[in-house]
Amino acid sequence: MATGEAAAAAASPPELASFLAIGLDQRTAENALANRKVTANLTAVIAEAGVSGCDKSVGNLLYTVATKYPANALVHRPVVIQYIVSSKIKTPAQLDAALSFLSTLGPDPLDTAKFEETCGVGVVVSTEEIQSMVTDILKENMEAIVEQRYHINVGSLCGQVRKWHPWGDAKFIKEEIDKRLTEILGPKTEADNVKPVKKKKEKPAKVEEKKTAVAAPAPPSEEELNPYSIFPQPEENLKVHTEIFFSDGNIWRAHNRKDILEKHLKATGGKVMTRFPPEPNGYLHIGHAKAMFIDFGLAKERNGHCYLRFDDTNPEAEKKEYIDHIQEIVRWMGWEPYKVTYTSDYFQELYELAVCLIKKGLAYVDHQTPEEIKEYREKQMNSPWRDRPIEESLKLFEDMRHGLVAEGKATLRMKQDMQNDNKNMADLIAYRIKFTPHPHAGDKWFIYPSYDYAHCLVDSLENITHSLCTLEFDIRRPSYYWLLVSLDQYQPYVWEYSRLNISNNVMSKRKLNKLVTEKWVDGWDDPRLLTLAGLRRRGVSSTAINSFIRGMGITRSDNSLIRVERLEYHIREELNKVAPRAMVVLHPLKVVITNLDYGTIIDLDAKKWPDAPGDDASAYYKVPFSRTVYIEQSDFRVKDSKDYYGLAPGKTVLLRYAFPIKCTEVIYGDNSDNIIEIRAEYDPSKATKPKGVLHWVAEPSPGVNPLKVEIRLFEKLFLSENPVELEDWLGDLNPRSKEVIKGAYAVPSLATAALGDKFQFERLGYFAVDSDSTAEELVFNRTVTLRDSYGKAGPK
């Protein structure tokens, strides 16, 4: 480490010292320290690497891991770090390939051989190989080299070499190309040193038109106008969906035969048929809103149909409460199902297809325990029962069907490919024994199909044209089509899209269930959750949610984290148009207007909308102004300052829609910190023009308190942007995520507010009536603040 860096490290936080010790330059290290998330990640990465100092090239790779590692594959991070420390991964290109591989893999078991092949581990590219490839590339580009000389794009030439040798030394490739160019072109001439003049784009002929101050925006793309334009038509479903690679070198190219597709099109009339297939094991969250937007939206756009299908293969996890909620919330989101179906509706057909699979020699009854199945999969070994006679498996499966085999003693497994690199082809389980009555199918069945077996077959049985799901199912695509090909069934078009991950929240049903069942939150509809029930209770409309989803588009991009402020932007945009204004004081401070006679009540007009026309009485509401008014405690200070616009002794402020008032006296309680009352005089002529404008609420009649309401303020549920990255994610819960204010005062017009009503409380935010409201006391939830922290320019 340089002397200056050493001195800086000695006088700086220990994290900075450790960052400099791994070879980061001072600026990069300081920037990392300024970002709490990067600091935590990089500190953890260095600890996992077990290094106190290292070469700069290794340190830069560790920094890349800390800043770019895919969150869905954190379980594999220690392995990647050891590859870096041991110099098995030693170039940025290798690390980029590793991170891309792991982003697709997620938390699934790591196939070391495939990983190393993908990342070029152990691959040595000799100087001779690079020199030979440079020769070939220069020959291919000789005409351009001679014409452009030293103005040729060397980066492009390097890229062409790296296309053939991605693991070659990038620095050596560049040096070799520079050297060879000098040999070809000779010394640089004066013309070679002159920067080429960029050709200006020809401007189109001017058209005389009225000048406008604002430039016309670029026309939206077809996908922006119609996000569903990326999907093919049902009659195009003859192409190869996917290639299924087997360990013996065999390849299945899954696609529909013409006769199968024609039969399908006849059954559907050529219409688009989609499905929204939630499991009834919890409440839906905003991620499901994206799935609905894609599934129902595509069907609606193509004048087709979308099923609401309950994936009810696990009788132990399902509840009628969840089924009822899902049906209700789907309709609240604005979607109408073509039919409501259940996977259990097809249990008989699925059972018959399983028998057919056994008869084809493509399924077998297995007696391995879950632990043994896991071990054999890891070792890529066949089950001892894999090759049992077909008749034996048929008899055992029939016994399982009639409850003659105990739970846990047998499963039906698909005979796929245990030696396949894709673990989702490792003889997946098709049926398990469960002596549990089914909420929908009753006590008829003692065996239940797995998701991997039932999902694709029910898609086919319902003639689904587009089977749309999130990206983590991408690696299950070979298994999906293997089963349909094996049973000669119609094959839907499968397309995966990116999951919706929003900052400062968790989206996993398992984690949401833990929050609810362990009482960390107040139920599935807690307004702090991003469940659709929670968002609705908070005051968010389905229109705002769908606008947010549409704004992100339908993409296969990585599972990047969307800032919650982006959602708030769409919520605020809508509420600003539909929520009438009102005034509420959260923490009332009494102000007595000494120059207004006791008993005098002045009814004033207050605007429901900022641009309310003067001749429209419906755009206004009445507020009483009386001798006793209340302002926010935070809107008064004993000591005034230039940057303070509230009330202070001797200072004048304007009460919104009312009159200027001037503080004349402060009444204290037991001590100087306890202010119990302000005395003030109002200016009925409104001659004074103060800068500060305060919201307020007055006594509606002498001695009668204003309308008392309860206010609930909500902040982010988790302190970290991505709590799922944390081992102790519950420890990241924000202790100040909910504040309940009892005894707030409201204007009289709010007394008639009902559930579903939304308002802008001036200077405080947007609020909605909560379901806890009673005839005695209204409760309001703050939906979102007034300030848009997402950016004045709107969403990008």
Disulfide bonds with the S-S distance in Angstrom:
none
